Amino acid sequence: MMNGDGDTAKGRSWIGGLLAVLLGVAVGGAGVGAWYGFRSPDRAATEAVVRDYLLNHGEVIFEAVERARSRQSARAVGGQRAALETPFHGAWAGAADADVVLVQFFDYSCGYCRQSNADVERLLREDQRLKVVWREYPVLGPDSEAAARMSLAAARQGRFRQFHEQMFGLGRPTAALLQQAAVAAGVQPETDSAEMRAELARNTQMGRAIEAQGTPTFVVGDEVMHGAVGYQTLRAAIARARQARART
């Protein structure tokens, strides 16, 4: 995570870029400058206008940041869509020939992932054209990593959904709960393999590329959503992705 100084510097950078854009528009005789009646490229006066506008409409800064971040995420998703949407063995559910794929980066130690699980399951029940791909993203310590390895074993053995539901139903993983979930799901423990290590490394690389800020992180179409965004937000994103695909 970025420290406070980094956040401040990053914020100044975004604001500086936004000011440059607004100044360019204003000096050109349009946009903010035109609203305030400027007819000449008076930089000092224009800067004062822009500053006054931002002080009274600070929300535009956050809107600009989010739009820029969304465009950057969309480019990252587009560059590796096939890898994102290709599951590790049986770590997927829904329609094999789906028109929309929802990808979830998750951690079994993450309470927000546990909270979001019901939303994902509801979407699968209601949307017969949806496919969900789960990607292990164990960022919360050794217990997360142990659970991820067992989950990958479950996916290899065709028991992923059973293990997934058991593990989230039991709570934050411990060695005892992990064993309990594996037995209940019929998963045989496997030794750590090169394939498992490669999958976790690949997920880490993809997560960084799309700027996953933790878990859960969802990818639908070109959109990247961070946190437990909820059923309605996920459903709306699926609808937008479906509409975008219909236009192509």
C-alpha positions in Angstrom: 0.0 0.0 0.0 1.1 3.5 -0.6 2.1 5.7 2.4 0.7 9.0 3.2 3.4 11.0 1.4 3.0 8.9 -1.7 -0.8 9.4 -1.7 -0.3 13.2 -1.3 2.2 13.3 -4.1 0.0 11.2 -6.3 -2.9 13.5 -5.5 -0.9 16.6 -6.5 0.1 14.9 -9.7 -3.5 14.2 -10.7 -4.7 17.7 -9.7 -1.8 19.2 -11.6 -2.7 17.3 -14.7 -6.4 18.3 -14.3 -5.4 21.9 -13.9 -3.3 21.7 -17.0 -6.2 20.4 -19.0 -8.6 23.1 -17.6 -6.1 25.8 -18.2 -5.6 24.7 -21.8 -9.4 24.8 -22.4 -9.8 28.1 -20.6 -7.0 29.9 -22.3 -8.3 28.7 -25.6 -11.5 30.6 -25.0 -13.8 27.7 -24.2 -14.8 25.6 -21.2 -14.3 27.1 -17.8 -12.7 30.3 -19.2 -15.6 30.9 -21.5 -18.1 30.4 -18.6 -16.4 33.2 -16.8 -16.2 35.5 -19.8 -12.5 35.4 -20.5 -11.5 36.6 -24.0 -7.7 36.8 -23.6 -5.1 34.2 -22.5 -4.5 35.9 -19.1 -2.8 33.0 -17.3 -2.9 34.4 -13.8 -6.6 35.3 -14.1 -7.4 31.9 -15.6 -5.6 30.1 -12.9 -7.6 32.0 -10.3 -10.8 31.0 -12.2 -9.8 27.4 -12.3 -8.9 27.4 -8.6 -12.2 28.9 -7.7 -14.1 26.4 -9.9 -12.3 23.4 -8.3 -12.9 24.8 -4.8 -16.6 24.9 -5.5 -16.7 21.7 -7.6 -14.1 19.5 -6.0 -16.0 16.4 -7.1 -14.6 16.8 -10.7 -11.2 15.9 -9.4 -12.3 12.6 -8.2 -14.4 12.0 -11.3 -11.3 12.7 -13.5 -9.2 10.4 -11.4 -11.7 7.6 -11.6 -12.2 8.0 -15.4 -8.4 7.9 -16.0 -8.1 4.9 -13.7 -10.9 3.1 -15.5 -9.3 3.8 -18.9 -6.0 2.4 -17.7 -7.7 -0.7 -16.2 -9.6 -1.3 -19.5 -6.4 -1.2 -21.4 -4.8 -3.7 -19.0 -7.8 -6.0 -19.2 -7.9 -5.9 -22.9 -4.3 -6.9 -23.1 -4.7 -10.1 -21.2 -8.4 -11.0 -21.4 -7.8 -14.5 -22.6 -5.5 -15.3 -19.6 -7.9 -13.6 -17.1 -10.9 -15.6 -18.4 -9.2 -19.0 -18.7 -9.8 -20.9 -15.4 -7.4 -23.1 -13.6 -8.9 -26.5 -14.2 -12.3 -26.6 -12.5 -12.2 -23.2 -10.8 -15.2 -21.9 -12.7 -19.0 -22.2 -12.9 -21.9 -21.2 -15.2 -22.2 -21.4 -19.0 -19.3 -22.9 -20.9 -20.3 -20.8 -23.9 -21.1 -17.7 -21.9 -21.4 -14.3 -23.5 -20.1 -12.5 -20.4 -17.4 -13.7 -18.0 -17.1 -12.4 -14.4 -13.6 -12.9 -13.0 -13.1 -12.7 -9.2 -9.7 -12.4 -7.5 -10.3 -13.7 -3.9 -8.7 -14.7 -0.7 -10.3 -17.2 1.7 -9.1 -15.1 4.7 -11.0 -12.1 3.3 -14.3 -11.3 5.0 -15.4 -9.2 2.1 -14.9 -12.1 -0.3 -17.0 -14.2 2.0 -19.7 -11.5 2.0 -19.5 -11.3 -1.8 -19.8 -15.1 -2.3 -23.6 -14.9 -1.9 -23.9 -12.2 -4.6 -21.8 -14.3 -7.0 -23.9 -17.4 -6.4 -27.1 -15.4 -6.9 -25.8 -14.1 -10.2 -25.0 -17.7 -11.3 -28.5 -18.9 -10.4 -30.3 -16.0 -12.2 -28.1 -15.6 -15.3 -27.8 -18.6 -17.5 -25.5 -16.9 -20.0 -22.9 -15.9 -17.3 -19.6 -17.6 -16.5 -17.6 -17.0 -13.3 -13.9 -17.7 -13.1 -12.3 -17.6 -9.7 -8.6 -16.6 -9.3 -6.7 -17.4 -6.2 -5.1 -14.2 -4.8 -3.8 -15.1 -1.3 -2.6 -11.7 0.0 -3.4 -12.0 3.7 -0.7 -14.3 5.0 0.3 -18.0 5.3 -3.2 -19.3 6.1 -4.4 -17.7 2.9 -1.6 -19.3 0.9 -2.3 -22.8 2.4 -6.0 -22.4 1.6 -5.2 -21.3 -1.9 -3.0 -24.4 -2.5 -5.8 -26.7 -1.2 -8.3 -24.8 -3.4 -6.1 -25.4 -6.5 -5.9 -29.1 -5.6 -9.7 -29.1 -5.4 -9.9 -27.4 -8.9 -7.5 -30.1 -10.3 -9.7 -32.8 -8.8 -13.0 -31.4 -10.0 -14.1 -30.5 -6.5 -13.6 -26.7 -6.5 -17.2 -25.6 -5.9 -17.6 -28.0 -3.0 -14.4 -26.8 -1.3 -15.2 -23.2 -2.1 -18.5 -23.3 -0.3 -17.2 -25.3 2.6 -14.3 -23.0 3.2 -16.3 -19.8 3.1 -19.0 -21.4 5.2 -16.5 -22.3 8.0 -14.8 -18.9 8.2 -11.3 -17.6 8.2 -9.0 -20.6 7.4 -6.9 -22.3 10.0 -5.1 -25.6 9.6 -8.0 -27.4 11.4 -10.7 -25.7 9.3 -8.8 -26.3 6.1 -8.6 -30.0 6.8 -12.3 -30.0 7.7 -13.3 -28.3 4.5 -11.1 -30.6 2.4 -12.7 -33.8 4.0 -16.2 -32.4 3.6 -15.6 -31.5 0.0 -13.9 -34.8 -0.8 -10.5 -33.2 -1.7 -7.3 -35.2 -1.4 -4.4 -33.0 -0.3 -1.7 -32.6 -2.9 1.9 -31.6 -2.6 2.8 -28.2 -3.8 3.5 -28.5 -7.5 5.2 -26.4 -10.2 1.7 -26.0 -11.8 0.3 -24.6 -8.6 3.2 -22.2 -8.1 2.9 -21.0 -11.7 -0.8 -20.4 -11.3 -0.3 -18.3 -8.2 2.5 -16.3 -9.8 0.3 -15.7 -12.9 -2.5 -14.5 -10.7 -0.2 -12.1 -8.9 1.1 -10.7 -12.2 -2.4 -10.3 -13.6 -3.6 -8.7 -10.3 -0.8 -6.1 -10.4 -1.5 -5.4 -14.1 -5.1 -4.5 -13.4 -4.1 -2.7 -10.2 -6.1 -5.0 -7.9 -6.0 -3.1 -4.6 -6.8 -6.2 -2.5 -9.7 -8.7 -2.4 -12.2 -9.1 -3.8 -11.4 -7.6 -7.1 -13.9 -8.2 -10.0 -13.4 -8.0 -13.7 -16.4 -7.8 -16.0 -15.9 -6.8 -19.6 -13.4 -3.9 -19.5 -14.4 -2.9 -16.0 -12.4 -3.5 -12.8 -14.2 -3.2 -9.5 -12.5 -3.2 -6.1 -14.1 -4.5 -2.9 -17.5 -6.0 -2.0 -19.4 -3.9 -4.5 -22.6 -5.8 -4.1 -25.1 -7.7 -6.3 -26.6 -4.7 -8.0 -23.3 -3.2 -9.1 -22.1 -6.6 -10.4 -25.4 -7.1 -12.3 -25.2 -3.7 -13.8 -21.6 -4.3 -15.0 -22.6 -7.6 -16.5 -25.4 -5.8 -18.4 -23.0 -3.2 -19.7 -20.5 -5.8 -20.9 -23.3 -7.7 -22.6 -24.5 -4.5 -24.4 -20.9 -3.7 -25.4 -20.5 -7.2 -26.9 -23.8 -6.8 -28.8 -22.5 -3.7 -30.4 -19.3 -5.3 -31.7 
